[in-house]
Amino acid sequence: MRQFLITAGNTRERIDDVRDWGNIFTGTTGFNIARALLPLGHVTLLTSNAQHIEKAHTVGITTTRFQSHAD
């Protein structure tokens, strides 16, 4: 069985107690790639988007959530 690992979503990096930096991407493209690969094998989606995690579980995609590069 083939296994696929897809990353999707934005990352946030803390600068100090009140500031962080990141990007605006939502991970939709990565989520769509994960869904497209599902018929070919096991797919794990690493994402920062909670909505994608909920959707992924309904179609059989394994997920892990991240927020920063350290995660």
C-alpha atoms as an extended CHARMM CRD file, in Angstrom:
* protein
*
        71  EXT
         1         1  MET       CA              0.0000000000        0.0000000000        0.0000000000  PROA      1               0.0000000000
         2         2  ARG       CA              1.2900000000        3.4510000000       -0.8480000000  PROA      2               0.0000000000
         3         3  GLN       CA              1.4960000000        6.0720000000        1.8650000000  PROA      3               0.0000000000
         4         4  PHE       CA              1.2850000000        9.8120000000        1.2670000000  PROA      4               0.0000000000
         5         5  LEU       CA              2.1380000000       12.7060000000        3.5810000000  PROA      5               0.0000000000
         6         6  ILE       CA              0.6510000000       16.0780000000        2.6260000000  PROA      6               0.0000000000
         7         7  THR       CA              1.1950000000       19.3890000000        4.4170000000  PROA      7               0.0000000000
         8         8  ALA       CA             -1.3980000000       22.1370000000        4.1690000000  PROA      8               0.0000000000
         9         9  GLY       CA             -2.1720000000       25.4130000000        5.8970000000  PROA      9               0.0000000000
        10        10  ASN       CA             -0.4610000000       28.3710000000        7.4280000000  PROA      10              0.0000000000
        11        11  THR       CA              2.1950000000       28.5040000000       10.0970000000  PROA      11              0.0000000000
        12        12  ARG       CA              2.4920000000       31.0720000000       12.8500000000  PROA      12              0.0000000000
        13        13  GLU       CA              5.8360000000       31.8650000000       14.4540000000  PROA      13              0.0000000000
        14        14  ARG       CA              5.8860000000       33.7450000000       17.7270000000  PROA      14              0.0000000000
        15        15  ILE       CA              8.0480000000       36.8680000000       17.8730000000  PROA      15              0.0000000000
        16        16  ASP       CA              7.1890000000       37.8950000000       21.4430000000  PROA      16              0.0000000000
        17        17  ASP       CA              4.2000000000       37.8660000000       23.8140000000  PROA      17              0.0000000000
        18        18  VAL       CA              1.9910000000       39.9610000000       21.5210000000  PROA      18              0.0000000000
        19        19  ARG       CA              3.3380000000       39.4580000000       17.9930000000  PROA      19              0.0000000000
        20        20  ASP       CA              3.7450000000       36.6400000000       15.5550000000  PROA      20              0.0000000000
        21        21  TRP       CA              4.3090000000       36.2870000000       11.8360000000  PROA      21              0.0000000000
        22        22  GLY       CA              2.8930000000       33.8680000000        9.3410000000  PROA      22              0.0000000000
        23        23  ASN       CA              1.1110000000       33.5260000000        6.0450000000  PROA      23              0.0000000000
        24        24  ILE       CA             -2.5030000000       33.7160000000        4.9470000000  PROA      24              0.0000000000
        25        25  PHE       CA             -2.8140000000       30.3400000000        3.2180000000  PROA      25              0.0000000000
        26        26  THR       CA             -5.7060000000       28.1270000000        4.2990000000  PROA      26              0.0000000000
        27        27  GLY       CA             -4.4570000000       24.7500000000        3.0770000000  PROA      27              0.0000000000
        28        28  THR       CA             -7.3250000000       24.1610000000        0.6620000000  PROA      28              0.0000000000
        29        29  THR       CA             -5.0290000000       23.0930000000       -2.1780000000  PROA      29              0.0000000000
        30        30  GLY       CA             -3.2140000000       20.6240000000        0.0740000000  PROA      30              0.0000000000
        31        31  PHE       CA             -6.5140000000       19.2340000000        1.3400000000  PROA      31              0.0000000000
        32        32  ASN       CA             -7.7270000000       18.7390000000       -2.2380000000  PROA      32              0.0000000000
        33        33  ILE       CA             -4.4850000000       16.9450000000       -3.1210000000  PROA      33              0.0000000000
        34        34  ALA       CA             -4.9330000000       14.6780000000       -0.0970000000  PROA      34              0.0000000000
        35        35  ARG       CA             -8.4710000000       13.8010000000       -1.1990000000  PROA      35              0.0000000000
        36        36  ALA       CA             -7.3040000000       13.0970000000       -4.7300000000  PROA      36              0.0000000000
        37        37  LEU       CA             -4.5930000000       10.7180000000       -3.4660000000  PROA      37              0.0000000000
        38        38  LEU       CA             -6.8930000000        8.8020000000       -1.1370000000  PROA      38              0.0000000000
        39        39  PRO       CA             -7.9120000000        6.1640000000       -3.7180000000  PROA      39              0.0000000000
        40        40  LEU       CA             -4.2100000000        5.3740000000       -4.2540000000  PROA      40              0.0000000000
        41        41  GLY       CA             -3.3270000000        4.5510000000       -0.6470000000  PROA      41              0.0000000000
        42        42  HSD       CA             -3.1330000000        5.7940000000        2.9290000000  PROA      42              0.0000000000
        43        43  VAL       CA             -3.0300000000        9.6050000000        3.2690000000  PROA      43              0.0000000000
        44        44  THR       CA             -1.8520000000       11.6000000000        6.2730000000  PROA      44              0.0000000000
        45        45  LEU       CA             -2.5920000000       15.3270000000        6.2210000000  PROA      45              0.0000000000
        46        46  LEU       CA             -0.5380000000       17.7020000000        8.3710000000  PROA      46              0.0000000000
        47        47  THR       CA             -2.5820000000       20.8720000000        8.6460000000  PROA      47              0.0000000000
        48        48  SER       CA             -3.1840000000       23.9460000000       10.7500000000  PROA      48              0.0000000000
        49        49  ASN       CA             -6.7690000000       24.2640000000        9.5490000000  PROA      49              0.0000000000
        50        50  ALA       CA             -9.2880000000       22.7660000000       12.0130000000  PROA      50              0.0000000000
        51        51  GLN       CA            -12.0300000000       22.6620000000        9.3560000000  PROA      51              0.0000000000
        52        52  HSD       CA             -9.8550000000       20.4760000000        7.1300000000  PROA      52              0.0000000000
        53        53  ILE       CA             -9.2760000000       18.1100000000       10.0430000000  PROA      53              0.0000000000
        54        54  GLU       CA            -13.0250000000       17.6710000000       10.4960000000  PROA      54              0.0000000000
        55        55  LYS       CA            -13.5790000000       17.0920000000        6.7560000000  PROA      55              0.0000000000
        56        56  ALA       CA            -10.6150000000       14.7390000000        6.4710000000  PROA      56              0.0000000000
        57        57  HSD       CA            -11.9430000000       12.4130000000        9.1420000000  PROA      57              0.0000000000
        58        58  THR       CA            -15.2350000000       12.0400000000        7.2900000000  PROA      58              0.0000000000
        59        59  VAL       CA            -13.4830000000       10.7670000000        4.1370000000  PROA      59              0.0000000000
        60        60  GLY       CA            -10.8490000000        8.5780000000        5.8190000000  PROA      60              0.0000000000
        61        61  ILE       CA             -7.7710000000       10.8050000000        5.8410000000  PROA      61              0.0000000000
        62        62  THR       CA             -5.5210000000       10.6230000000        8.9230000000  PROA      62              0.0000000000
        63        63  THR       CA             -4.6070000000       14.0630000000       10.3030000000  PROA      63              0.0000000000
        64        64  THR       CA             -2.1120000000       15.7590000000       12.5550000000  PROA      64              0.0000000000
        65        65  ARG       CA             -2.5030000000       19.4020000000       13.5240000000  PROA      65              0.0000000000
        66        66  PHE       CA              0.3410000000       21.9250000000       13.6510000000  PROA      66              0.0000000000
        67        67  GLN       CA              0.6600000000       25.6350000000       14.3220000000  PROA      67              0.0000000000
        68        68  SER       CA              4.3670000000       26.3630000000       13.9580000000  PROA      68              0.0000000000
        69        69  HSD       CA              7.5210000000       24.9060000000       12.4470000000  PROA      69              0.0000000000
        70        70  ALA       CA              8.4350000000       23.5570000000       15.8850000000  PROA      70              0.0000000000
        71        71  ASP       CA              5.3150000000       21.3810000000       15.9060000000  PROA      71              0.0000000000
